[in-house]
Amino acid sequence: MSLNWREIDLVLSELALAGCHIQRIVQPDFSSLVLGLYRPADPFALLVSLAPGKTRLHRLGADIAEPEKLQRFAQFLRSRVKGGKIVEARQLGAERIILLRVVHGEVATRLWIRLWSGAANVVATDDEGVILDAFYRRPARGEVTGGRFDPEGLASLARKPEKAYEVRDLPGAGSFNERVERAYGRLGGHGDVETLKASVVELLAERERRVRSTLAELEGKLSEYEHYEELRTLGDLVMSNLPSVRPGDRWLSAESFAANGGRIEIPLKEQLSARENAALYYERYKKAKSGLANVREEIAEHGKLLEAIARDRESVAAIEDPRKLAAYARRLEKQQTQRKASASRETRPGLEYRSGAYTILVGRSATENDALLRRHVKGNDYWLHSRDYPGAYVFVKSIAAKSLPLEVLLDAANLALYYSKAKAGGRADLYYTQVKHLRRPREGRLGLVLPTHEKNLSVALDEKRLDRLFNVRDSLLGTLG
């Protein structure tokens, strides 16, 4: 229920707004406005809510977070009245219309705050009644820039008997402003606090599910990687028993190399020959050996992610400001829906990903490619690019005294495929080399390079691998900020 005119009178009598300076202007959402006011030894915030059924104004105890984007009317007020002094503050009889006359230098502005539940608005005029701007522009009412707004004149022409409203006995101690804030504080333009909390918690739960899914995959990979020597042994056993493998076999029963002997059953891919199966085990051995440290690092990173999500849950439980909760929800939704194309961190161009201890950079345009080449990569870093298709330049930052792990190379290759025209086909041939082997052709177009000493790599799009990379990148960009 909105404040009635007698309650508005009481609010204003407690505030004594005349003489206050406007130091801050915040428009946290599409139905409220907050003025940061100052008088000696008593700075405070004044909330104006235009939400239907909850129109009111009162002193605000809780701090209000700045919105991600400055709204139009707030921009206007900052240019017009910020730093000004309120020289007059009063309600027009029983009309639920409040006048704040603000003087800034030689310029006077009248802020008319109309708290009608079905037609609330804040209209700024000059002293002649010419509209400068309005919170809600309503052409049907003439409430647009250049129109005229004279509520005092209209009120005097159509003065009605003042209705016999009473000031409600709101629960709790303190001033009427404090009791109004408590009564309405759990309501806002975005909904009630508990609903907002549930929304944020669900978004965090979705993020946790994705992180745990990736973590489970990584832990399964770790279990295999920790026994990488066994993979080489299986390859050796297949090579030692080539004549025993027939086309289409799914298993090979072979005598173990172990001192105590015994036979073991080795799974085979029936579509591959015996030599190809052995080569597959050797490839898995190399991948596991080189990727073991990388997988351990990624497991540690995802563990930290889960800890951060738990901390965020605790923070959300303590928040009672619906605007802060709504801002958190918007931020999480934005990260969730745009995580594959969110802006890069800091001032480095392009996108940045992490693969274990390695940093992967993606340049999505000729300008970003050129900037990365000139200022953000060095000779020993690696460069990847799709063959025969336009696509991003992908760079892997090298680590001193370490060779590039196969897992990191495959992560970078998947990103090179994902950010290329070959993505639709799900696979592509790539080439890669170190940056020191890239040559810029004379008079070539921006970002163009010619590689030498390049190696070929064929890769198929791996959605789970990409999800892991995107999840880690989301964590680096922050959750609740």
C-alpha positions in Angstrom: 0.0 0.0 0.0 1.3 3.5 -0.9 1.8 6.3 1.6 -1.2 8.5 2.1 -0.9 12.3 2.2 -0.9 12.5 6.0 2.0 10.0 6.2 3.9 11.9 3.5 3.5 15.1 5.6 4.9 13.3 8.7 7.8 11.9 6.6 8.7 15.4 5.4 8.3 17.0 8.8 10.9 14.5 10.2 13.3 15.1 7.3 13.4 18.9 7.1 14.8 18.8 3.6 15.1 22.5 3.1 18.8 23.5 3.4 20.1 20.0 2.3 22.6 19.8 -0.5 22.3 17.1 -3.2 25.6 15.2 -3.3 24.6 11.9 -5.0 21.9 10.8 -7.5 21.3 7.1 -8.1 18.5 5.5 -10.2 18.9 1.8 -9.1 16.0 0.5 -11.3 13.1 1.6 -13.4 10.8 2.6 -10.6 12.9 4.3 -8.0 15.3 7.2 -7.4 17.7 7.9 -4.6 19.0 11.3 -3.7 22.1 11.4 -1.5 21.6 14.5 0.7 23.9 16.3 3.1 23.5 18.7 5.9 26.2 19.3 8.6 26.9 16.2 10.6 23.9 14.3 9.0 24.3 12.9 5.5 21.5 10.6 4.5 19.7 9.2 1.4 16.2 9.9 0.3 14.3 7.1 -1.5 11.5 8.0 -4.0 9.6 4.9 -5.1 7.3 5.1 -8.0 6.4 1.4 -8.0 2.6 0.8 -8.3 1.1 0.0 -4.9 4.3 1.0 -3.2 4.7 4.7 -4.0 6.4 6.5 -1.2 9.4 8.6 -0.1 11.4 8.2 3.1 14.9 8.3 4.6 17.0 5.3 3.6 19.3 3.6 6.0 20.8 1.0 3.7 23.4 1.9 1.1 22.3 1.7 -2.5 24.6 0.1 -5.1 25.2 2.0 -8.3 23.5 0.3 -11.3 25.6 -1.2 -14.1 24.2 1.3 -16.5 23.4 5.0 -15.7 19.7 5.7 -16.6 18.7 8.6 -18.7 16.9 10.6 -16.0 19.7 10.1 -13.5 22.1 11.5 -16.1 20.0 14.6 -16.5 19.7 15.2 -12.8 23.4 14.8 -12.3 24.1 17.5 -14.8 21.3 19.8 -13.5 20.9 19.5 -9.7 23.9 17.6 -8.3 25.7 19.9 -6.0 22.6 22.1 -5.7 20.8 23.1 -2.5 17.2 22.3 -1.7 15.7 25.7 -0.8 12.0 24.6 -0.6 10.4 21.2 0.3 6.6 20.8 0.7 3.6 18.8 -0.2 0.7 20.3 -2.1 -2.1 19.9 0.4 -3.6 16.4 0.2 -2.5 15.9 -3.4 0.5 13.5 -2.7 2.6 15.8 -4.8 5.9 17.1 -3.3 7.8 20.0 -4.6 11.6 20.2 -4.1 13.0 23.5 -5.4 16.8 23.2 -6.0 19.1 26.0 -6.7 22.5 25.2 -8.3 24.6 28.4 -8.9 22.2 30.7 -10.7 19.9 28.0 -12.0 16.7 26.9 -10.2 15.0 23.6 -10.9 11.7 22.3 -9.5 11.4 18.6 -8.9 7.8 17.6 -8.7 7.4 14.2 -7.1 3.9 12.8 -7.7 3.1 9.7 -5.6 -0.1 8.6 -7.2 -0.1 4.8 -7.3 -1.4 4.6 -10.9 0.4 7.6 -12.3 3.5 8.2 -10.2 6.3 10.3 -11.7 9.1 12.8 -11.0 9.0 15.8 -13.3 11.7 18.5 -13.5 10.7 22.0 -14.6 12.1 25.5 -14.5 10.4 28.2 -12.4 8.1 29.0 -15.3 6.7 25.4 -15.4 8.4 24.3 -18.6 9.3 20.6 -18.4 13.0 19.9 -18.6 12.7 16.1 -18.3 10.7 13.4 -16.5 11.4 10.1 -14.9 8.6 8.6 -17.1 8.0 10.5 -20.4 4.2 10.4 -20.9 3.1 12.2 -24.1 -0.6 11.5 -23.4 -0.3 13.6 -20.2 2.0 16.2 -21.8 4.8 15.1 -19.5 7.6 15.4 -22.1 10.5 17.8 -22.5 9.2 21.2 -23.6 5.7 20.7 -22.2 4.2 22.5 -19.3 3.6 21.2 -15.8 1.7 23.3 -13.2 0.3 21.0 -10.5 -0.2 24.0 -8.1 -2.5 25.7 -10.6 -4.5 22.5 -11.3 -4.8 21.8 -7.6 -6.2 25.3 -6.8 -8.7 25.0 -9.6 -10.0 21.6 -8.6 -9.4 21.6 -4.9 -11.3 18.7 -3.3 -12.0 18.1 0.4 -9.1 16.4 2.1 -9.9 12.8 2.8 -9.9 11.6 6.4 -6.7 9.5 6.1 -4.9 8.6 9.3 -1.2 7.9 9.9 -0.9 4.1 10.2 0.6 2.7 13.4 3.5 0.9 11.7 5.3 -1.7 14.0 8.6 -1.2 15.6 10.5 1.6 17.3 12.2 4.7 15.9 11.0 7.6 13.7 8.2 7.2 11.2 10.8 7.2 8.4 12.6 4.3 10.0 9.3 2.4 10.5 8.3 3.1 6.9 11.6 1.8 5.7 11.3 -1.4 7.7 7.7 -1.9 6.5 8.5 -1.4 2.8 12.2 -2.4 2.8 11.5 -6.0 2.0 9.7 -4.9 -1.1 11.1 -3.2 -4.2 10.6 -2.8 -7.9 12.2 -6.2 -8.4 10.1 -8.2 -5.9 10.4 -9.4 -2.4 13.8 -10.2 -0.8 13.1 -13.9 -0.3 12.1 -14.4 -3.9 15.3 -12.6 -5.1 17.4 -14.6 -2.7 15.9 -17.8 -4.1 16.7 -16.6 -7.6 20.3 -15.8 -6.8 20.8 -19.1 -5.0 19.4 -21.0 -7.9 21.8 -19.2 -10.3 24.7 -20.1 -7.9 23.4 -23.7 -7.8 23.4 -23.9 -11.6 27.0 -22.6 -11.6 27.9 -25.1 -8.9 26.4 -28.0 -11.0 28.5 -27.0 -14.0 31.6 -26.8 -11.9 31.0 -30.1 -10.2 30.3 -31.8 -13.5 33.6 -30.5 -14.9 35.3 -31.5 -11.7 34.0 -35.1 -11.9 35.3 -35.3 -15.5 38.7 -34.0 -14.4 38.9 -36.5 -11.4 38.1 -39.3 -13.8 40.8 -38.2 -16.1 43.2 -37.9 -13.1 42.5 -41.5 -12.1 43.5 -42.6 -15.6 46.5 -40.2 -15.9 48.0 -41.3 -12.6 48.5 -44.8 -14.0 49.9 -43.6 -17.3 52.7 -46.3 -17.2 50.0 -49.0 -17.4 48.9 -47.5 -20.7 52.3 -47.9 -22.2 52.5 -51.4 -20.9 49.2 -52.2 -22.6 50.5 -50.8 -25.9 53.6 -53.0 -25.5 51.5 -56.1 -24.9 49.4 -55.4 -28.0 52.6 -55.0 -30.1 54.0 -58.3 -28.6 50.8 -60.2 -29.6 50.1 -58.8 -33.1 49.5 -62.2 -34.6 46.9 -63.0 -31.9 44.7 -60.0 -32.9 42.1 -60.7 -35.6 40.0 -58.0 -37.4 37.0 -57.1 -35.3 38.4 -58.4 -32.0 37.2 -56.4 -29.0 39.6 -58.0 -26.5 43.1 -59.4 -26.4 44.0 -62.0 -23.8 47.8 -61.7 -23.2 50.4 -62.9 -20.7 51.4 -60.1 -18.3 54.9 -58.8 -18.2 54.8 -58.8 -14.4 57.1 -61.2 -12.5 54.2 -63.2 -11.1 52.8 -63.7 -14.6 49.1 -64.2 -15.2 46.9 -63.3 -18.1 45.1 -59.9 -18.5 42.3 -58.9 -20.8 43.1 -55.8 -22.9 40.1 -53.9 -24.5 40.5 -53.1 -28.2 38.7 -50.9 -30.7 37.2 -53.4 -33.1 37.4 -50.9 -36.1 41.1 -50.5 -35.6 44.0 -52.9 -36.6 46.3 -54.4 -33.9 49.0 -51.8 -34.7 46.5 -48.9 -34.6 45.2 -50.2 -31.2 48.8 -50.2 -29.9 49.4 -46.7 -31.3 46.2 -45.6 -29.5 47.5 -46.8 -26.1 50.9 -45.1 -26.8 49.0 -41.9 -27.6 47.0 -42.1 -24.4 50.2 -42.7 -22.5 51.8 -39.6 -23.9 48.6 -37.5 -23.2 48.3 -38.8 -19.7 52.0 -38.3 -18.8 52.1 -34.7 -20.2 48.7 -33.8 -18.9 48.9 -35.1 -15.3 50.2 -31.9 -13.7 47.8 -29.8 -15.8 44.8 -31.9 -14.6 45.9 -31.6 -11.0 46.1 -27.8 -11.4 42.6 -27.6 -12.9 41.2 -29.8 -10.1 42.6 -27.3 -7.6 41.2 -24.4 -9.6 37.7 -25.9 -9.6 38.0 -26.7 -5.9 38.6 -22.9 -5.3 35.6 -22.2 -7.5 33.3 -24.3 -5.3 34.7 -22.5 -2.2 34.0 -19.1 -3.9 30.4 -20.2 -4.6 29.9 -21.3 -1.0 31.2 -17.9 0.2 28.8 -16.2 -2.2 25.9 -18.1 -0.7 26.8 -16.9 2.7 27.0 -13.3 1.4 23.6 -13.6 -0.2 22.0 -14.9 3.0 23.1 -11.7 4.8 21.8 -9.2 2.2 18.4 -7.5 2.8 18.6 -4.9 0.1 16.4 -6.0 -2.9 18.3 -3.8 -5.3 21.7 -5.4 -4.4 20.1 -8.8 -4.8 18.6 -7.8 -8.2 22.0 -6.5 -9.3 23.7 -9.8 -8.3 21.0 -11.8 -10.2 21.5 -9.7 -13.3 25.3 -10.1 -13.2 25.0 -13.9 -12.7 22.5 -14.2 -15.5 24.7 -12.2 -17.8 27.7 -14.4 -17.1 25.6 -17.5 -17.6 24.1 -16.5 -20.9 27.0 -14.7 -22.4 29.9 -16.6 -20.9 31.3 -17.7 -24.3 31.5 -14.1 -25.6 32.0 -12.0 -22.5 34.4 -9.1 -22.6 38.1 -9.8 -21.9 39.7 -8.9 -18.6 41.6 -5.6 -18.0 42.8 -3.9 -21.2 44.2 -6.9 -23.0 42.4 -7.3 -26.3 40.5 -10.5 -27.3 39.5 -13.2 -24.9 41.6 -14.9 -22.2 41.3 -18.5 -21.0 43.2 -20.7 -18.6 44.4 -24.3 -19.1 46.0 -25.4 -15.9 48.9 -23.0 -15.4 48.9 -21.8 -19.0 47.2 -18.7 -20.4 45.4 -18.9 -23.8 44.6 -15.7 -25.7 42.1 -15.5 -28.6 42.1 -12.7 -31.1 38.7 -12.5 -32.8 39.5 -9.8 -35.4 42.3 -8.4 -37.4 42.7 -5.5 -34.9 42.8 -7.8 -31.9 45.2 -10.2 -33.7 47.6 -7.4 -34.5 47.4 -5.9 -31.0 48.2 -9.3 -29.4 51.1 -9.9 -31.8 52.6 -6.5 -31.2 52.2 -6.1 -27.4 51.1 -9.3 -25.7 52.9 -12.3 -27.0 56.6 -13.3 -27.2 58.7 -15.5 -29.5 58.4 -18.7 -27.5 54.6 -18.4 -27.2 52.6 -20.7 -29.5 50.3 -19.6 -32.3 47.4 -21.7 -33.7 45.1 -21.1 -36.7 42.6 -23.1 -38.7 43.6 -24.2 -42.2 41.4 -23.3 -45.1 38.9 -21.4 -43.0 38.9 -17.8 -41.6 39.2 -17.8 -37.9 40.7 -16.4 -34.7 44.4 -16.3 -33.9 44.9 -18.4 -30.7 48.1 -17.9 -28.6 49.4 -20.0 -25.8 51.7 -18.2 -23.4 54.8 -20.3 -22.8 56.2 -21.1 -19.3 60.0 -20.9 -18.9 61.7 -24.3 -19.0 58.5 -26.2 -19.7 57.4 -27.8 -22.9 53.8 -27.3 -24.0 51.6 -30.2 -22.6 49.5 -32.0 -25.1 46.3 -31.2 -23.0 47.0 -27.5 -23.3 47.6 -27.8 -27.0 44.3 -29.6 -27.4 42.5 -26.9 -25.4 44.0 -24.2 -27.6 43.1 -26.2 -30.7 39.5 -26.5 -29.6 39.3 -22.8 -29.1 40.9 -22.2 -32.5 38.2 -24.4 -34.1 35.4 -22.9 -32.0 36.3 -19.4 -33.1 36.6 -20.2 -36.8 34.2 -20.7 -39.7 35.0 -24.5 -39.4 33.0 -24.7 -36.2 29.8 -25.7 -38.0 31.5 -28.8 -39.3 32.7 -29.8 -35.9 36.3 -30.6 -37.0 39.2 -28.9 -38.9 42.9 -29.1 -39.7 45.0 -26.5 -37.9 48.5 -25.5 -38.0 50.7 -24.3 -35.1 54.1 -22.9 -34.6 55.9 -20.5 -32.2 55.4 -16.8 -32.6 59.1 -16.3 -33.5 58.4 -18.3 -36.6 55.7 -15.9 -37.8 56.6 -13.4 -40.5 54.7 -10.3 -41.5 54.5 -9.8 -45.3 55.4 -6.4 -46.6 52.4 -4.3 -47.2 50.2 -7.1 -45.9 46.8 -6.4 -44.4 46.4 -5.8 -40.7 47.3 -8.8 -38.6 48.4 -11.0 -41.5 51.3 -13.4 -40.8 53.0 -16.1 -42.7 54.0 -19.1 -40.6 57.2 -21.2 -41.0 58.2 -24.4 -39.2 54.5 -25.1 -38.7 53.1 -28.4 -37.7 49.7 -29.9 -38.6 47.0 -30.8 -36.1 43.6 -32.3 -36.9 41.0 -31.7 -34.2 37.3 -32.5 -33.5 35.2 -30.1 -31.4 35.1 -31.4 -27.8 32.1 -29.8 -26.0 33.2 -31.0 -22.5 36.6 -29.5 -23.0 35.1 -26.2 -24.1 32.7 -26.2 -21.2 35.7 -26.6 -18.8 37.5 -23.7 -20.4 34.4 -21.5 -20.3 33.7 -22.4 -16.6 37.3 -21.5 -15.6 37.1 -18.2 -17.5 33.8 -17.4 -15.8 35.4 -17.8 -12.5 38.3 -15.5 -13.4 35.7 -12.8 -14.4 34.1 -13.1 -10.9 30.7 -14.2 -9.7 29.1 -11.6 -7.4 31.9 -9.1 -7.9 
